[in-house]
Amino acid sequence: MKKVRCTFYRKLAILMLFGMICQSGGFAQAAATDTVTVDFNNVLRSVDDSTFGYILTPNYDIPDSRMKLLGPALNRETIPVQTFQGVGDMDGACFNNEGSQLQRCLQAYQRVKDNGLKWYFLLGHNPSWTAPKGAPAGGAPTNLPWFKQYIKDVLQYFKDNGARPDFADLTNEYWTGLEPTFKACWEAVREVYPDYIPIVGPGAVGYSGIPDFYIPFCSANQMDLEGPCWHEYWQGSTYASYNQTNKWKDPIVSLQNKYPETNGKYVIWEENNSWSTSTIDWTRSMANVIRSGITQNIKGCIKSGNWNGMSDILTTTVRNSQQNGAVRTPIWWVYYMFSQLSGQYVGVTTSAGDDFTACASKDADEAKVIIAKSATAGTINVNLNNQPYAGKSVRIDLYKITSSENNGLEYQSSITPSSTANISFSINNAAANDSWMVILKRTASAPSFFHPMTPDDGEAALSKPTLTWSAARDAASYTVKVSVNKDLSDPVISQTGIAATSYTIGTPLTKGLKYYWNVTAVNSEGSRTVSNDAVYSFIVSENTGVPGQFGPYLPSLNAPNESVTPRFLWSRAYNASSYRLVVSKNSDLSSPVINQSGITAITGTNEFGPNTASTYTPTTPLAYNTTYYWRVYAVNTSGERPINGPIQCFTTKAQGNAPTGFGLSAPANGAEGVDSRAVLSWTPSKNAFFYKLEVSARADMSNPVIVRDRMIYNKYTVEPNLLNPNTKYYWRVTAYTKDLAYSTPSSSGIWSFTTENRVCAPLLYAHQPGDGSVKLWFRSSNGATSYNIKYGTEPGVYTDTINGVTSSPYTVTGLSGGTEYYFAVTAVNANGESSVWNERPETPSGMGTPTQDPRSAFTQIEAESFNSQSGVQTETCSEGGENIGYIENGDYTVYKKIDFGTGAIGFEARVASAASGGNIEIRLDGVTGPAVGNCAVAATGGWQAWTDVKCDIGGASGEHDLYLKYTGGSGYLFNLNWFKFTKEDITPVLTGDLNGDGSVNATDYALMKMYLLGSIEDFPVEDDLKAGDLNSDGVIDSRDFAVFKQYLLGIIPELPYSV
């Protein structure tokens, strides 16, 4: 005892001394060896090129390539598009520009799509007429129907202009309220667009801000929610560990599994609002997002005044102090690095410590590993197991994130290993917190990725500039194209065979013109253009000291009803001493009505603050109701440069204050056979801001069924089940000014139309794949007596129809695994079949119907080993492996080629139920085939509270396809872990013969020990109890083990033995 105490205090003293030395800086930190192992056989899922994103569409101060080089990243944007033209969206000042917000929002969308990004559309801002206390994000709308109509108008405008959001983000934090607003926005999306647009939300403040993510609410209201999302990490946060990202993902996936009817497809960390500017923190978080299975992650905006910086991956606050006003931070290069992942994500494991992590992908010719070094310098050991190019010549290229602004993902070195199945190597002397990318590639493949460098995109250049780019590994030569067209058509230069990573143009280019250029790397195996096929541009100038890049703000492109003395607003250009504004009635700016030079006025913007814009207001009014085109030129002593972006245009208001006359357009007056989802439209009215639409079944317009009195667009899609079939309706429209002081009714007066006799088309809102099957959920249509499910392998081409479906959900079976199908639902009654409203794609799992050997009915069969199913899902089982769950009345599972031998007499199943249970109908060769038994399942007190149930069966012999059909009340019934059948016991059981070999010996004794230790759950004999109950007390326990030992020692002469 004394010795132990002395040892303890000696160790304590050493630890205290070590701590004091460390605090005083007496020891250098020991080098760390970190290890990452990649298993290329462990495929997680396909790489999603749109995994990561940023907030707010950058305006034209930012050159296109800053977006394009990142691939199809997520561009999250609001309806007011606060950054795009400096209008802001966080206070009521943005309401001053509501008259052109539809056009401004569409222009932002078009810029995003032109650069190949995804439009992640946030619908969560109040317009002025529903804003509580005058604040766009002040809470629930003051009038929810008006707010819903506002969202419908925006979406209808988008749809009519060929625009479709890639994601519809229904609410943001609590800016516009909670569930009622979420539901109103969902209805707006689904009523306007038949297209499959994934729904995301609610985007609460903090992961636990809305802990159920509205998933149960959506289930109860027959709404889909493809992407539950949240906002997390603020000032003190750095990066999200792998453990943390799993803690976020797993509960959402569990809810999605519990409520499959909400159509969960994504798990979205919508805003990572960490204030960290450290590159490694973003590499760690992004790698852990991929590892854990979070499907999308968007970076938040933190740096004050840098709202145009694509969530601070650019620095734009320097734009008035240097030529490059869109500085790429190292975090931009981290995004660029992750955009290189392709093919399939594969599994990785990393050595201990949250600060060391990695992710990986593999493709046909290249595999990539992104590594975040730990906070301690040292060695990184990399194990590439089951590498996909074994036996072929390969090379490993190493890249690292650096501080270089125009080449921040820099090549470091290469390794040429033996191309064995498993390759191991080390990165020695790796600095702490470095971000690395490892590329394993076949040497016989096309060149690796690369990017343009100078002249930087959009900058001024002399007439014979030198174009430079980063080196593409394995490139034998490069081809350069230069054109005045962005698509590089009709190039003025198309130079092949360039050996270096630069090219100097020999023939002078035309001064004042904008040129576009691109590079292609070439070798004998193929070619590759710069990353994501980005195109750079430059403007030829006498002097590169001309002002820097800048962009237009207001009036917005295609703005209607502008004042005849509009306020022109644009961003300031670096080194500009003045500006020249050109305004013309002609799109080529010829014969300008304004050509004003020497503009020096500076003003502020709501979004970017004071002194952030230049402005000019003409003193002579423009003509009324006229379209004008405009462009600004920044000027200094070195010359001038034009504003970025397309030539802007707007139309002035009509003379006077009242809305001008307008007419109804469609449906034609007196039209018959109009779809009950009628689309009503009318011509726009000049000077109008609002429209009031009224629809009634009465000619005098009394008791209207539709009144929409705050519309801002001249088209309306009627909600489902609102108009009755074969009914005549009357409608009219009135235009209003924004202040409602002036109004003008349609010159058409009251028109009428008659709906078709068929019922309204239903909405197909959810779809979940099964093994060779797809389960569909759809909403009902008033008056329908049944539904038809149509599907095929091409959009809009339905080769199969299931008639007479009477309820939702419904499972379509007999599908080929791995094949994408397109599904639609129609409603039917005595008057015929409805049209199709929407179509949804889905791919069933499985690999078709492969042949298999018969399975014995008398061995334990795992419930999840079904060949096909209807309605059930698999989940993790508390007893190990998986079980099937979410079983509802009428669901079933199918097990093919089950061999019952000479006959089965009993059925046993392992079940659990937190509800009232139900029944397992045991049928052969079909869901309505011969019933050979029925096994009752009672409540067990929990979904993982397992117990065995048994029942007798008869009539099952030979080989059959086994159908287990589950019946009971409403809701989920029970879970099933495994089942097996029993046959008549013909051969006497020999007590102690636990392996069924006809003798009792040490092998059986070992099996008894394994059973008692829990290593096995039963014995490989027909009757465990008869074989293992050696003392005949009805249980198998340690007493039987003691009896067994005495029997083998000869102390007990025979078994069973009882005292």
N, C-alpha and C positions, 0 to 999 in steps of 0.2 A: 504494500500500500504506500509506504514512504517513497519507494523508488518511482512509482507511478506519479506521485505528486511532484517530485524533483524533475522528472522528464517533462511534465506539463509546464512547469514554470520556466524551464530552460527553453522550450519551444516558444513560449509566450514572449520571452525576452528577445529572442531572435526575430520574431515577427515585428515587435515594436521597433527594434533597431532598423530592420529593413524598411519599415514605413517611414521612419525619420530620414533615412538616407534618400529614399525616393522623393520625399517632400523637398529636400534640399537640393535635388538635382544631382545627387552623388552617383547614381547609376544611369546609364543610357538604356533606353527601352530595348528589350530583347527583340531580335528579328523574329517575324512570324512566318510560319509555313502554312499556307492555306491550300486546301485541296478541293477541286471540283471534279466530279465524275458525271459524264454524260452517257446516258444509255439511249442510243439511237433507235433501238427496238421498242422503246417505251414511248409510243406516239401518244401525245396528249390530245391534240385537235389540230385542225388546219390553222395556219397563220391567218389572222385577221389584219389586213393592212390598215384598218381603221380602228386599231386598239386604242390609240392615243389621240389627244386633241388639245385644243386651246379655246379660250373664250374671246369673242368679239372679232368681227371681220375687219382686217386692217384696211385703212383707206389707201388712196393712190399715192400717198407719200412712200408706201412700201412697194418695192418692185415685185413683180409676179413671182420670180423664182424663189423668194423667201418662203412662199407658200408651196409652190410646185415641187421643189426638191424634197419635201417631206412626204410625198406620196398622198394617198387619199385619207389624210388625217381628218379628225372631226373638227369642224368649225361651228362652235356653239354661238348662236346669235339670237337676239330678241327682235320683236316687231319694230320698235323704234330705231333699231340699228344705231346705237348710241355713238360708236366710234366712227362709223363710216363717213359721216359728214359733220361730225362734231356737235351733234344736237343733244347728246346725253340722254339719259332715261331715268335718272334717280330723283328728279324733282319736277315740279310743274312747268319749268321752262321749256321742256321738250314739247309741251302741248302747243307751243307757238308754231310748230312745223308739222302738225298732224295732217294738214291738207295734202301733203306729198309723201306721207309715210308709206303708203302702199308701193309707190314707185321707187322710193329710196330702198325699201326692203328688197324689192325684186332685183334692183341693180346689184345690191350686195350679194344676193343669191347667185346672180349670173356671174359675178366675178369669182366667187368660190367655185362654182361648177366649171368655169373656163379653166381653172387651175387644177382641176381633178380632185378636189376635196369633197367631203361629205357635209351636207347641210343639216346640222343638229339644231332644230328650230324650237326655241323657248317661247311659249305662248303666254308666259306669266307676267304681263304688265297691264295695268288698268289704263284705258283711254281717259281723256278728261271727263267724259260724261258718266263714268262709273267710279272715278277715283275717290276714295274716302279721304277727306281733308285735303283734296287737291294733290295727292301724292300717287304716282304710278305704282309704287310698291307699298302702299299704305295699308293693305289688308284686303279683306273680302270686298268684292264689288258692291257698290251701293244699289245696283240693280243687276241681278244675275242674268235675267233674260237679255238685257242690252249687252252685257259682256259676252255672253255666248254668241250673240249675233255678230258682234265685232270680230270675234275669232273666226266665225264662218265667213265673214266678208273677206278677211285677209286670205284665208285658205282658198276661197272661190276665185279671188283675183290671181293667186298663184296658179291654181289649176288652169284657168283660162289662158294663162300666158306660158303654159307648158312647163311649169315648175312643180316639182314634187319633193317635199322634204324627205330626207333619208331617215330621220327620227323626229317624232313629235314629242317634245318635252312639255308636259301639261302645266306644271306649276314649278315655281322656284322658291324654295324655303317657304315662307308664309306670306309672300308679297301680295298674293291675290286670294288668300284664304285657304281653306282646307278641302275636305271631301266634296262639298257641293260644287266648288269651282272646278275641281279635278274632273268630276263627272260631266259638267257642262262642256269643258274643253274636249273631253273624250267624245261626246256626242257630236261636237262640231267637226272633228276630224273624220269620224266614221260616216257622218251624213253627207259630207262634201266629196270625199275621196273614196272610190271603191278600191283604189290601189292598196297594197299591203304596206302600210307605213307603221313601223314598230312604235308602240307607245312607251314612253319612259316617264319617270317621276317617282315620288313627289319631291325629291331633292331637299330633304330636311336639313336643318342646321345640326350637324353631328349625327353620327350613325344611329344613336338612340333617340333622335329628335322625333321621328315617327317610327316606332319600333316594328310595326307590322307592315310598313311601306305601302299601306292601303291594299295589300293583297287580299285579305278577307273581304274588305269592302268591295273590291272589284269582283270577287267571286259571287258575292250576294247580289250584285247588280248586273251580272252577265256582261262584264267588261273585261277586255284583255289588257294586260300590263306586261309587255314583253321585257321591259328593262327597269326593275326597281333600282332606285339610285339614291345616293346620299352625298352630303358635303362633309368633309372632315379635315382636320389638321389646320391649326392656325399658328399664331405668332411663335410659340415656343417649340413647335414641332419641327422635326428634321426629315426623317424618312420613315416609311412604313415597313416593318420587318415582315419576313415570310410568315411568322406566327400570327402577326396582326392581320395581314391580308386574308389569311385563312379564317380567322375569327370573324371577319366581316363577311366573307363569302358564304360560309357554311350555313348560318341561320337563314339567309335569303334562299339558298338552294333548297333547304328543308321546307320553307314556306311554299316555294314553287312546286315542290313535289307533293305537298299536301293539297295544294289548290291548282291542279294541272289545267283547269278550265280558264285560268288567267293567262295561259299561254307564255309562261316564262321562258325566255330564250337568252337573256343577257343578265349580267350582274354588273352594275355600273357605279364606279366611284366617280361621281360626276364632277366634283371639285376637290382636287388636292390643293388645299390652301396653305401649305407649308410656306413659311417666310424664308426658308433656307435658299441661299443663292449658291450653295455648294453643288458642283456638278455631281459629285459622288452620291449625294443624297437622292438626286433624281434618278441616277442609274440604279440605285438600290431599290427605290420604290417601284420603278417601272419593271425591273426584272422580277420583283416579287409579285407584281400584278399578274404577269404572265405565268409564273410558277404556280400561283394559287388558283388560277382559273377565273379571276375577275376579268370580265370580257372587254370593258372599256374604262378608260381613265382620262379625265380632262383636267388640265392644270388651271388653277385659279389665277386671277390678276391680283397682285399685291403691291407692286411698286407705284407709289403715288405719281400721277401724271403720265405714267407710261402705258395708258390704256390701249394705245395703238400697237403695243409691242407683242401681240399674239401671246398673251399671258406671260409677259416678261421674258420670253425666250429671245426677244429682240430688245435692244435698248434704243428707244426713239426719242428720249428726252434730250439727246445731244443734237437733234436735227438742225437747230438754229446756230450751232457752234462748230459744225464740221461738215465736210462734203458728204460723208457716208451717214445718212440719217436713219439707217435701219441696221444698226450694228448687231451682228449675230453673236450672242453670248455663247459660252461653252455649253449651256443647256440646250440651245438650238442644235448644236452638233450632237448632243445626246439623242435628241429626237431624230436627227438624221441617221444616227447609228442604228436606232431601233427600226427605222424604216427599211433597213437593208435585210431584215429577217424575212424569210420566205419559205413557202412549202408547208411544212408541218412543225408545230412545236413538239419538242421531245423532252423527256424527263431529265432532271439534273438532281444531284445531291451535293451538298457542300459541307465542309468541315464546320465545327462548332463555332458559334458566334453570329449574332445578328448582322454584324457589319460586313460580313463576307457573304456574297450571294451571286447568283448567275442565272441565266436562262439560255435556251438553245433552240435552234431550228435546223431542219435538213431539207434539201431540195435535190433536184436531179443531178446537179454538178457541184453544188456547194453546200457545206454545212457551216453554221455560224454559232459561236458561243460568245455571249456578252458577259463580262466578268466585272464585278465591283470588288476591288481590293479592300481588305480590312484596314482598320485604322493604324495598323503597324506595318512598316516596311518589311520586305522579305521576299520569300519565294512563293510562286503560285504553281502548284502541281496540277496538271490537267490530264485527266484520263478520258479518252474518247473510246468508249466501249461499243462494240457492234457497229463500228463506223461503216457507212453505207457504200463505200467505194473500195472495199477490201479486194486486194489482188490487182488493183489498177494503180497506176502511178499517181501519187498525190503530193501535195505540198501544203504546208501550213503557213499562212501569212498573219502577221501580228500588227494590229492597229491600236492606236491609243488616242483618247480625247486630250487635246492640248489647248493652249490659250490662243492659238492662231485664229484670227477673225475669218479669213477666207479659206482656211484649210485645217479646220479644227478636229478632223478625224484623220490623223496622219499615220501613214505606213511606217512601221518600225524595223521589222526584220522578217526573215523567213526561215523555216525549218523543213528539211526534206527527210521524212521518216520512211521506214519500211512500211509498205501498205498491208499490214496485218489487220486482223479483225479488231484488235484492241491496240490503240496507240496511246502512249504516255510520254509527256514531255514536261518541261518546267520553264516558267518565265522567271529568270533570276533577277535579283536586285530590283524588284518591283517597288516603286514608291508607295507609301501609305496613301490610301484613298484614290488610287488611280482607277480610271475606267478603261477597260480593254475590250477589244473585239478580236476573236480568233476566227479565222476562216480556213476551214479544211476544204480543199477543192481538188478536183481532178485536173491534172495538168493538161489533159487533152480536152479542154473546154474553152468556151468563149472568154474574152477578157473580163476582169473583175470590175466592180463599180468605180466610178470616178465622177468628178464634178468640174464645172467651169470655175475660173478664178478671176481673171482680169481681161478687159475692163469689167468692173463690177456692174451688175445688171442695172441698166437705166442711166449709167453715168455718161458724161461727155467724153469724147475721144477725138483725136486728130484724124486726118483723112486717111492715114496709113497706119492704123493701130496694130499692135501686137496682141494677139489673142493667146491666153494661157489657160491651162487646165491641170488638174492633178493627174498623176500617172495611174493608168489602169494596168494592173498586174496582168502579164501575159499578152499585152497588146504588141503586135508586130508593127502596126502603123496606125495612123489616125486619118479620118476624113473630116474636113471642115466645110460647113455650108454657111453662107451669108446671104441674106435676102432682105428686101424691104417689106416682105410679108411675114407675119408671125408664124404661119404654117410652113415657112421656108420654101414655098413654091416659087418657081422662076428665080432660082438663086443667081446672084451676080458673081458668086464665088462658090465653086464646088471642087475643092482641092483634095485629092487622094494621096496616099503614100507618104504622109508626113511622119517622120521618124521621131521627132522630138515632141515635147509637151507644150509647144508654142508654135505660132504661125504669124508671120508679119505680112500684112496685106501689101501687095506691091503696087497696084494701080490705085490712085487716089479715089476715095469715095466722095459722093456728092455732099457738100456742106449743107447743114440744115436738115438732112434726112435722118430718120430713125432706121437703124438696121438691126436685124435679129440674127443670132448665130447659135450654132449647135455643133457638137463634136461627136463622132462615132469612133470607138476603138475597134480594131479589126485584127483577127489572126486567122489561121487556117481552119479553126474550128467554128468560127462564126463572128458575130459582131455584137456590140452593145453600145447604145447611146448613153449620154450622161444620165445620172440617176433620175428616174421617173420622167425621162425624156424632157427635161426642163430646157427652156430656150432663154438665152440671155439677150439683152438689147444694149445698144449704145447710140448716142446722138453725135453725129459728126459736127465738130465745131472748129472755129479758127483757134480757139484757146480753151484748154480744159479748165480754166478758171471761171467759166460761166457759172451762174447760180446753180445750186443743188436742186434735187428733185422735190416736187411739191404736187399737191393734188386739189381737185375741186371739192367744194362743200355745197353751197346753195346758190341758185335753185337746184333742186335735185333733177336728175335725168328724167325727162318726160313728165315733170311736175305740171299739173293742171291748175288753172285758175290763179296764176301768179299775178301780182300787182303789176300795173303798167309802169311803175317805178320800182322794179325789184331790187332787193339788196343782194348784190353779188358777194360771195364769200369764198375764200380759198385759203389753204394753209400757207404759211410763210416759207420761202425758199432760202436756204443758206446762201449768204453772201450776195443777196439781191439788194440793189439800191432802190429799185422801183419796179413797177409792173405795167404791162400793157394789156388792156382788155379789148377783145374783138367780139362784137355781137352782130349777127347777120340773120336775114330771113332764109339764107341758103345753107345747106348742109356742108358745103365746101368753104364756107365763110367768105365767099366772094361778095362784093358790093356791101360792105358792112355798114350798118346803121350807127354803130359805135366803134370807134378805133381810138380808144383813150389811152394815152401813154402818160408816164410820170406819176402813176398812182403810188402813193406812199402811206396811205391811211392804214393804221394797225388797230385791231380790235381783239376782243377775246371770244372764246366759245364756251358754251355751257359744259362741254366735255373736258376740254383741255386747259381751261382757265384763261387768265388775262394774257394779252399780247401774243396770242397763238394763231392769229389769222390776219389776212389783209382783206380789205373790203372796198367796194365802190357802189354808189347808188346814183343812177343817171338823173340829171336834173330835167331833161326833156322826156316826157312820157312816151312809152312805146305804144304801138297800136293795140287796140283791144282785139281779143279773140284771134291772136296770131301766134304762130310757132316761131321761136327764135333759137338760134344756135350760138354757142359762146365758147371761147377759149381764152386763157390768160397766158401771158409770156412774162417770165422773170428776167430782169435786165440788170446788168452791171457794165463796167467799162470793158470787160472781156467779151461781151456779147449778150445774147439772150437765149433762153431755152423755153420750149413750150411746156405747159402743165401736163402731168401724167394723166393717163386714162383716156377714154373715148371723148370725142367732142360732145359737150353737154347740150341739152335742148330743153325747152319748157314752152308752155302755152299760156298766154295772158288771159285774164278773166274777160268776160263779156262786159259791155258797157252797162252801167247801172248796178243795182244791188240785188234785185230779185233773180231767182233762178230762171234760166231761159226755157223756152218751150222744148218739149221732148215727147217721144212717143213710145208706146208699148211695142215689143218686138216678137216675143214668143212665149207660149204657143200662139199660133195665129188665132185671131178672133173666130170663135165658133168651132175650133178644132175639136175632133173627137178621137177617142182611143188614146188619150194622153196617159202616160205612165203615172201611177200614183206618187212616185218620187219625181213629180214634175219639176222642170227647171224653168223658172219665170225670168224673163229679161226685158230690158228696156234701154233705149238710147240714153247716154249720159246727158245731164243738164248742166250747162255752163253756170258757174257761180253757186251751184248746189254743193252742199257738204253732206247733208243727210237725205235719206229717202224714207218714206213711209209706205209700206206694202200692206194691202188689205185683201183678204180672200174670204168669200162668203158663199154659202149655198143658196143665198137669196139675192134676187136681182136688185133689191134696194140696199144691199150691202149691210143689212142689219145682222146682228149676231154673228160677226165674222169668226171663222175658225182659225184664221191667221191674222195677226197684227204685228208687224215688225216696224217700229217707228224710229229706230236709230240706225238704219242701214247706211253704210258708207260706200257701197258698191252696187252696181246696177244689174245684179243677177242674184237669184236665190234658188237653192235646191231644197225642195220640200222634204220634211222629215218623214221617215217611214211610218205607216199605219196612222197617218194624220188625215189623209183624204180617203173617202170611201170609194169603192169601185162603182163604176157605172153611174156617176153622179155629176151633175152639171154645177160648175163653180163659176163665180164672177170675181173679177179682180181689178184693182186700180192702184196707181202709184202717185204719190205727191212728193215733190222735191222741196227741200228747205235749206236755208242758210244755216251756218253753224249756230248762230245765236237764236234761231227759230223766228227771227223778226220778219222774214220774207218767205213766202211759199208759192209754188206754182204746181197745179195739178197737171197730170199728163194730158196732152192734147187728144189722146186716143179715148179719153173718158173711161168707161167701164167695158172691159172685154170679158168673154166667157170661154170656157173649155169644158169638155166632158171626159172624165177619166175612163179608162178601159175597164172591162168587166172582170178582169182577172184580179186576184189578190196581190198585195204588195210583195215584192221580192224580199226574202229574209236576208239578214246579215250573218255570214259565217265569220265568227270572231275568234275561234281558238282551234288549234290542231296540235296533236301530240303524236309522235311516231311510236310504233311498237314493232315487234319482230314480225315483219311481213304484214303490218297493219298500220292504220292511222285512225285515231279517234278524233271526231269532229264535234264541235259545239256550235250551235247556231241559235239565233233568236227567232221567236215565233212570229207569224204573220196573222193578223186578224182575219178570221174567216177561213183559214186554211184547214183542210181535213187531213192532209198528209203532206209529205215532202219528198222530193226526189234528190238524190245525191248523185252528182255527175263528176266524172274524173277521167283523166287521160294523162299522157306523158308530154303533151305540148300545151302551152297556154292557149286557152279558148277552144281547144279541140278535145271534146269529151267522147271517148270511145266506149265508156261504160256508164251505165245508169242503174242505180238501185232505187226502185219504186216503192211507194207505200210506207216510207219511214214515218212514224207517228210521233216521235219525241227526240229530243236532244238530251244527252250526247248520243252519237252513233259511231260504231267502230266498223270501218271498212277493212275487210280481211282479204287474204289471198293475193297480196301485193308482193312485188319483187323487191327484196331488200337491196338498198343502195341505189334504187331508181327514184328520181324525182317525179312526183305526181302533182297535178294541179286539180284542185277540188272546188266545186261550187254547189250551192244548194238552191233549189227552187221550191216554191209553195204551190200546192194543188188544191182545187176544190171542184165542184160540179161545173164551174165556168171555164175550167182549163188550168194551164200551168203558167206561173209567173215567169217573168224574165229573170236573168241572172244579174244580181247586183254586184257581187264581188267574188273574187277567186283567191284562193290561198295555196301556196306551194308547200309541200312537205315531202320528206324522204324517209320511208320506213327503214328501220334497222334490219339487220340480218343479211344473209347472203343468198336469198332465194330459198329454195327447198332442197338442200343437199341430202344425199342418201345417208342413212345411218344404220348401224347395226341395231337389232332389237335390244331393248332394255328389260331386264327381269323385273317383274312386278313385285318380287319379294325382297328386293334390296331397297334401301332408303333412297328415295328420289327427291332431290331438292326442288322445291316449288318453283324457284326462279329458272329452272332448266327447261321451261316450256319451249315448244317449237313455234307456237303462235298464241295470241291471247286477244282478249277484248276487254278493255277497260281497266286492267290492273296495272300496277307499277311495282318496280323493285325498289328496295331500300335496304340500308344497313341493318343487320340483325344483331341484337344484343348477345345472342348465343354464338356469334361468329358468322362470317359470310353475309348472305343476303336473304331476305324473305320477300314475299309479294304482299302488297298492301293496297290501300285505297280501293278495296273491293266493294262494289255496289251491286244491288240487285240486278241480276241478268248478266253480269260479267262472267267470263269463263277463261280457262287456260287449256291448252291442247298439248298432249305428250304423245308423240307418234311412236308406233312400233313397240308397244308394251307387251311383253310375253307373259301371259298368265299360266302357261304350262297346262297341266291337267285340270287346273281350276283353282280359284281363290275363294276363300270362305269369309275373309274379314278384311277390314280397311282400318288403318290407324293413321292419324294426322297430328302434327304439332301446330297448335293454333294459339292465338291471343286476340282479345277483344276488349276495347274500352267502351264499346257500345253494348247493344243487346244481343250481338251474335247473329246467327243465321243458320243456313244449311249448306252442305256440300252435296250436290247431286252428282252421282258417279255414272257416267254414260259412255257408251261405246260407239265409236266411228261417226259421231256427229253431235252437235249441241242439242239436237232433238232426237238423237239415237236411243237405242234401248237403255233404260235405266236399270242398273244392277244393284244400286244401293243408295241410301240417303243417310248422311252423317250429320247429326245436329251439333251446333257449336253454341255454347253458352258464353255469357260475359265472363271475363277473367280478371277484370279490374285494371287493365292497361293494355296498350298496343304492343308492349314487349313483355307482358306477363304471360309466359308460355305454359301450356299444359297439353296433355295428350287426350285426344278423343278417339273412340273406337266405335265401329258398327259392323254388323254382319252384312255380307253381300252374297249374291247368288247369280249364276249364269255367265260368269266371266271365265273363259278358258281360251287357250290359243292366243294368237297375236292380233292386237287391235290398236287403233288410235284411241287414246283415253281422253275423254272430255270431262273436266271438273267444272260444273256449272254452279255458281254461287247465287243463292236466293235469300231473301229476307225482307226487312222493312226498308224505310228510306234512310239515306245517309250511308256512311261507311259501315261495313258489317264486321269484318274481322281480318286478321292477318294470318298467313299460312307460311310456315317455315319448311316443312317437309312432309312426306307421306310415304306409306308403304302398304303392301297387301300381305295377308297371311294365308297359308294353305293348310289343309287338313294334316294334322300330325300323325303320320303313318308309322314312322320309325320311332321306337321308344328312345327317349332322351336318356343318355348315360350321365348320371350326376358326376360332376367334376370334369367331364369332357368338354372343355370350353372352346376348343377349336374344331370340334366335330370330326376328329380323325379316328374315333372309335376307341381311344385309349385315354387313360388319365395319367399324366406324367408332369415333369418339370415345366414343359412348355405351357401347359394349362395353368400351373402355379404362377408363372410369369404374367400370363394374361390377367389372372385375378389381381395381381399386384398393380398392373397398369390401370385396371378398371377402378380400383380403390383410390389410386392417386389422381384420377381424372384424365389420364392420358388417352383413354378410349372411353366411348360412351356405351358400347354394348359389345357382345361377343358374337363371333361369326357362326352362330348356331340359330336354329329356328326358335327356341324358347330359352331366353337368357335365365329366367328364374329357375326353371327346372334344372338347368345345367349348373347354375352357380350357387343356389341356395343349399349349402352343404349340411346345415344343421336343421333344415325344415322349419324355420321360424317365419317364413314368408318374405324375408328381405335378404339382400346380399350386402354384407358389411364385414367389419374386421373379425368378427367371430368366425365367419366362414373361412377367412384367411388363416386363422389359427388352427381350425379343424383341418384345412388342406395341408398345412405343414406337418401336423401330427400323422396324417394319413400317409404322406410320402416317407416319413421316418419309421413307419410301421407300428406306431403307437396305437392308431385306430385301424381296425381290420377292414372296414368297408364304409362306403358312402351310400346314401346320406347317413349322418351320425347325429343322434340327439341324446342329450344328457337325461 
